[in-house]
Amino acid sequence: MKIPARDGDGYLEDMLDWTPEIGRAMAEADGYELSDEKWSHILKAREYYEEFNVVPPIRKFAKYIDQDQKELFDIWMTGPMKPITKYGGLPKPTGCV
């Protein structure tokens, strides 16, 4: 699958290019494994973005999905919002991620 143009941080240049297949292909190209649980976080972040038109900060996102913030860090083994937004085709998060 051809991945659409991405910026220097690996985010899609045009978020309208995103599809679930493209999100998975981007992760695979980056050598990043997406479990079913991680994929569910990506879809929830997209749902949040569609509802509020903003990328959620980690605290709000953890509350939105009713999961402990520390668990999210353990699952993603990094600041979770960066890969969630990148592979979800969303804008880069701002502030602390």
Residue frames as a rotation matrix with the C-alpha (Angstrom) as fourth column:
MET 1
0.581 0.814 0.000 0.00
0.814 -0.581 0.000 0.00
0.000 0.000 -1.000 0.00
LYS 2
-0.335 -0.641 0.691 1.25
0.590 -0.714 -0.376 3.46
0.734 0.282 0.617 -0.88
ILE 3
0.031 0.256 -0.966 1.34
0.942 -0.330 -0.057 5.69
-0.333 -0.909 -0.251 2.18
PRO 4
0.757 0.296 0.583 0.36
0.508 -0.828 -0.238 9.33
0.412 0.476 -0.777 1.50
ALA 5
-0.073 -0.833 0.548 2.86
0.161 -0.552 -0.818 12.13
0.984 0.029 0.174 2.10
ARG 6
0.686 0.193 -0.702 3.98
0.706 0.057 0.706 12.54
0.176 -0.980 -0.097 5.71
ASP 7
0.799 -0.412 0.438 5.82
-0.416 -0.905 -0.092 15.34
0.434 -0.109 -0.894 7.46
GLY 8
-0.126 -0.990 -0.065 9.20
-0.534 0.123 -0.837 15.04
0.836 -0.071 -0.544 9.18
ASP 9
-0.541 -0.005 0.841 7.57
-0.820 0.228 -0.525 13.63
-0.189 -0.974 -0.128 12.31
GLY 10
-0.994 0.093 0.049 5.68
0.103 0.956 0.274 10.96
-0.021 0.278 -0.960 10.38
TYR 11
-0.279 0.944 -0.176 2.24
0.159 -0.136 -0.978 12.59
-0.947 -0.301 -0.112 10.52
LEU 12
-0.024 0.372 0.928 0.07
0.986 0.160 -0.038 12.69
-0.163 0.914 -0.371 7.42
GLU 13
-0.951 -0.306 -0.035 0.37
0.290 -0.928 0.235 16.02
-0.104 0.214 0.971 5.64
ASP 14
-0.510 0.860 0.032 -3.37
-0.702 -0.437 0.562 15.84
0.497 0.264 0.826 4.90
MET 15
-0.785 0.176 0.593 -5.43
-0.414 0.563 -0.715 14.16
-0.460 -0.807 -0.369 7.60
LEU 16
0.289 0.929 -0.230 -8.21
-0.808 0.108 -0.579 13.55
-0.513 0.353 0.782 5.06
ASP 17
-0.071 -0.411 -0.909 -5.93
-0.823 0.539 -0.180 10.91
0.564 0.735 -0.377 3.49
TRP 18
-0.736 -0.324 0.594 -6.33
-0.654 0.569 -0.499 8.67
-0.176 -0.756 -0.631 6.55
THR 19
0.386 0.777 -0.498 -8.03
-0.637 0.615 0.465 5.30
0.667 0.138 0.732 6.43
PRO 20
0.758 -0.119 0.642 -7.66
-0.504 0.517 0.691 2.44
-0.414 -0.847 0.332 8.91
GLU 21
0.834 -0.466 0.296 -5.52
0.550 0.747 -0.373 0.62
-0.048 0.474 0.879 6.33
ILE 22
0.407 -0.700 0.587 -3.23
0.089 -0.609 -0.788 3.62
0.909 0.373 -0.186 5.94
GLY 23
0.541 -0.170 0.823 -2.91
-0.807 -0.381 0.451 3.97
0.237 -0.909 -0.344 9.72
ARG 24
0.828 -0.215 0.519 -1.85
-0.062 0.884 0.464 0.33
-0.558 -0.416 0.718 10.02
ALA 25
0.706 -0.586 0.397 0.51
0.628 0.260 -0.733 0.64
0.327 0.768 0.552 7.04
MET 26
0.476 -0.525 0.706 2.15
-0.406 -0.843 -0.354 3.71
0.780 -0.118 -0.614 8.60
ALA 27
0.627 -0.213 0.749 2.73
-0.725 0.193 0.661 1.83
-0.285 -0.958 -0.034 11.86
GLU 28
0.838 -0.313 0.448 4.13
0.370 0.928 -0.044 -1.16
-0.402 0.203 0.893 9.99
ALA 29
0.627 -0.614 0.481 6.45
0.363 -0.316 -0.877 1.08
0.690 0.724 0.024 7.95
ASP 30
0.334 -0.466 0.819 7.67
-0.716 -0.691 -0.101 2.61
0.613 -0.553 -0.565 11.22
GLY 31
-0.465 -0.495 -0.734 8.17
0.018 0.824 -0.567 -0.84
0.885 -0.277 -0.375 12.78
TYR 32
-0.768 0.294 0.569 5.48
-0.640 -0.338 -0.690 -0.11
-0.011 -0.894 0.448 15.36
GLU 33
-0.815 0.470 -0.340 3.18
0.370 0.872 0.321 -2.94
0.447 0.136 -0.884 16.39
LEU 34
-0.558 0.721 0.410 -0.46
-0.780 -0.625 0.037 -2.05
0.283 -0.299 0.911 16.97
SER 35
-0.951 0.308 -0.027 -2.30
0.289 0.853 -0.434 -4.48
-0.110 -0.421 -0.900 19.23
ASP 36
-0.212 0.955 0.206 -6.09
0.721 0.010 0.693 -4.59
0.660 0.295 -0.691 19.25
GLU 37
0.328 0.309 -0.893 -6.05
0.896 -0.400 0.191 -2.54
-0.298 -0.863 -0.408 22.46
LYS 38
-0.583 -0.600 -0.548 -3.82
0.350 -0.794 0.497 0.14
-0.733 0.098 0.673 20.91
TRP 39
-0.852 0.318 0.417 -6.04
0.380 -0.174 0.909 0.21
0.361 0.932 0.027 17.84
SER 40
0.155 0.954 -0.258 -9.10
0.921 -0.046 0.386 0.73
0.357 -0.297 -0.886 20.04
HIS 41
0.018 -0.236 -0.972 -7.33
0.642 -0.742 0.192 3.77
-0.766 -0.627 0.138 21.60
ILE 42
-0.924 -0.383 0.020 -6.68
0.237 -0.531 0.813 5.16
-0.301 0.756 0.582 18.13
LEU 43
-0.486 0.814 0.316 -10.33
0.590 0.039 0.806 4.80
0.644 0.579 -0.500 17.17
LYS 44
0.332 0.586 -0.739 -11.46
0.940 -0.273 0.206 6.38
-0.081 -0.763 -0.642 20.45
ALA 45
-0.412 -0.552 -0.725 -9.11
0.439 -0.818 0.372 9.34
-0.798 -0.165 0.579 19.87
ARG 46
-0.939 0.138 0.315 -10.63
0.262 -0.309 0.914 9.80
0.223 0.941 0.254 16.41
GLU 47
-0.007 0.988 -0.155 -14.09
0.850 0.087 0.519 9.67
0.526 -0.128 -0.841 17.98
TYR 48
0.142 -0.034 -0.989 -13.02
0.791 -0.597 0.134 12.32
-0.595 -0.801 -0.058 20.53
TYR 49
-0.810 -0.530 -0.252 -11.60
0.263 -0.711 0.653 14.51
-0.525 0.462 0.715 17.74
GLU 50
-0.681 0.621 0.388 -14.79
0.469 -0.036 0.882 14.23
0.562 0.783 -0.267 15.69
GLU 51
0.261 0.838 -0.478 -16.87
0.921 -0.068 0.384 15.19
0.289 -0.541 -0.790 18.72
PHE 52
0.588 -0.069 -0.806 -14.73
0.544 -0.703 0.458 18.06
-0.598 -0.708 -0.376 20.08
ASN 53
0.874 -0.264 0.408 -12.58
0.292 -0.384 -0.876 19.01
0.388 0.885 -0.258 17.05
VAL 54
0.403 -0.803 0.440 -9.41
-0.870 -0.486 -0.089 18.91
0.285 -0.346 -0.894 19.14
VAL 55
-0.016 -0.497 -0.867 -6.78
0.056 0.866 -0.497 16.32
0.998 -0.056 0.014 20.03
PRO 56
0.894 0.440 0.086 -7.34
-0.057 -0.080 0.995 15.43
0.445 -0.894 -0.047 23.69
PRO 57
-0.095 -0.885 0.455 -4.61
-0.887 -0.133 -0.443 15.89
0.453 -0.446 -0.772 26.26
ILE 58
-0.628 -0.243 -0.739 -3.68
-0.089 0.966 -0.241 12.60
0.773 -0.086 -0.629 27.91
ARG 59
-0.956 0.282 0.082 -5.61
-0.070 0.051 -0.996 13.33
-0.285 -0.958 -0.029 31.12
LYS 60
-0.179 0.943 -0.280 -8.85
-0.842 -0.294 -0.452 14.03
-0.509 0.154 0.847 29.28
PHE 61
-0.103 0.096 -0.990 -8.31
-0.792 0.594 0.140 11.09
0.602 0.798 0.015 26.96
ALA 62
-0.905 -0.259 -0.336 -7.74
-0.011 0.806 -0.592 8.67
0.425 -0.532 -0.732 29.85
LYS 63
-0.698 0.713 0.062 -10.94
-0.244 -0.156 -0.957 9.91
-0.673 -0.683 0.283 31.47
TYR 64
-0.108 0.661 -0.743 -12.80
-0.981 -0.191 -0.027 9.72
-0.160 0.726 0.669 28.12
ILE 65
-0.052 0.038 -0.998 -11.93
-0.520 0.852 0.059 6.04
0.852 0.522 -0.025 27.70
ASP 66
0.742 0.385 0.549 -12.23
-0.648 0.198 0.736 5.34
0.175 -0.901 0.396 31.44
GLN 67
0.665 -0.636 -0.392 -8.69
0.563 0.771 -0.298 4.03
0.492 -0.023 0.870 31.78
ASP 68
0.727 -0.465 -0.506 -5.96
0.340 -0.397 0.853 4.97
-0.597 -0.792 -0.131 34.21
GLN 69
0.851 -0.426 -0.306 -3.41
-0.524 -0.669 -0.527 7.33
0.020 0.609 -0.793 32.70
LYS 70
-0.059 -0.916 0.396 -0.50
-0.831 0.265 0.490 5.24
-0.554 -0.300 -0.777 34.02
GLU 71
0.164 0.197 0.967 -1.95
0.211 0.950 -0.229 2.16
-0.964 0.242 0.114 32.29
LEU 72
0.978 0.210 0.016 -1.93
0.073 -0.263 -0.962 4.04
-0.197 0.942 -0.272 29.00
PHE 73
0.418 -0.899 -0.129 1.75
-0.908 -0.416 -0.044 4.85
-0.014 0.136 -0.991 29.42
ASP 74
-0.199 -0.467 0.862 2.45
-0.484 0.812 0.328 1.19
-0.852 -0.351 -0.387 30.27
ILE 75
0.532 0.494 0.687 0.56
0.339 0.619 -0.708 -0.03
-0.776 0.610 0.162 27.21
TRP 76
0.990 -0.084 0.112 2.18
0.066 -0.421 -0.905 2.41
0.123 0.903 -0.411 24.79
MET 77
0.425 -0.874 -0.235 5.59
0.851 0.297 0.434 2.46
-0.310 -0.384 0.870 26.56
THR 78
-0.758 -0.545 0.358 5.90
0.624 -0.765 0.158 6.14
0.188 0.343 0.920 25.63
GLY 79
-0.683 0.605 -0.409 3.79
-0.320 -0.752 -0.576 9.26
-0.656 -0.263 0.707 25.70
PRO 80
-0.407 0.531 0.743 0.64
0.575 0.781 -0.242 7.66
-0.709 0.329 -0.623 24.27
MET 81
0.487 0.758 -0.433 -0.87
0.120 -0.550 -0.827 10.63
-0.865 0.351 -0.359 22.45
LYS 82
-0.191 -0.609 -0.770 1.93
-0.754 -0.411 0.512 10.93
-0.628 0.679 -0.381 19.89
PRO 83
-0.981 -0.182 0.070 1.54
-0.092 0.749 0.656 7.45
-0.172 0.637 -0.751 18.35
ILE 84
-0.287 0.947 0.144 -2.22
0.640 0.301 -0.707 7.50
-0.713 -0.111 -0.693 18.88
THR 85
0.443 0.469 -0.764 -2.58
-0.159 -0.798 -0.582 10.70
-0.882 0.379 -0.279 16.88
LYS 86
-0.451 -0.696 -0.559 0.08
-0.714 -0.095 0.694 9.80
-0.536 0.712 -0.454 14.31
TYR 87
-0.993 0.017 0.120 -1.42
0.077 0.857 0.510 6.44
-0.094 0.515 -0.852 13.35
GLY 88
-0.186 0.981 -0.063 -4.93
0.719 0.092 -0.689 7.79
-0.670 -0.174 -0.722 13.79
GLY 89
-0.314 0.003 0.949 -4.34
0.877 -0.383 0.291 10.44
0.365 0.924 0.118 11.13
LEU 90
0.750 0.598 -0.281 -4.97
0.660 -0.657 0.365 13.25
0.034 -0.459 -0.888 13.61
PRO 91
0.603 -0.551 0.577 -3.05
-0.222 -0.810 -0.542 16.52
0.766 0.199 -0.611 14.10
LYS 92
-0.382 -0.831 -0.405 0.03
0.373 0.263 -0.890 16.55
0.846 -0.491 0.209 16.29
PRO 93
0.564 0.548 -0.618 -0.81
0.781 -0.111 0.614 16.94
0.268 -0.829 -0.491 19.96
THR 94
0.111 -0.506 0.855 0.22
-0.102 -0.862 -0.497 20.17
0.989 -0.032 -0.147 21.65
GLY 95
0.426 0.009 0.905 1.55
-0.866 -0.284 0.411 20.64
0.260 -0.959 -0.113 25.16
CYS 96
-0.476 -0.604 0.639 2.60
-0.798 0.602 -0.026 17.75
-0.369 -0.522 -0.769 27.34
VAL 97
0.536 0.580 -0.614 2.08
-0.758 0.650 -0.049 14.41
0.371 0.491 0.788 25.70
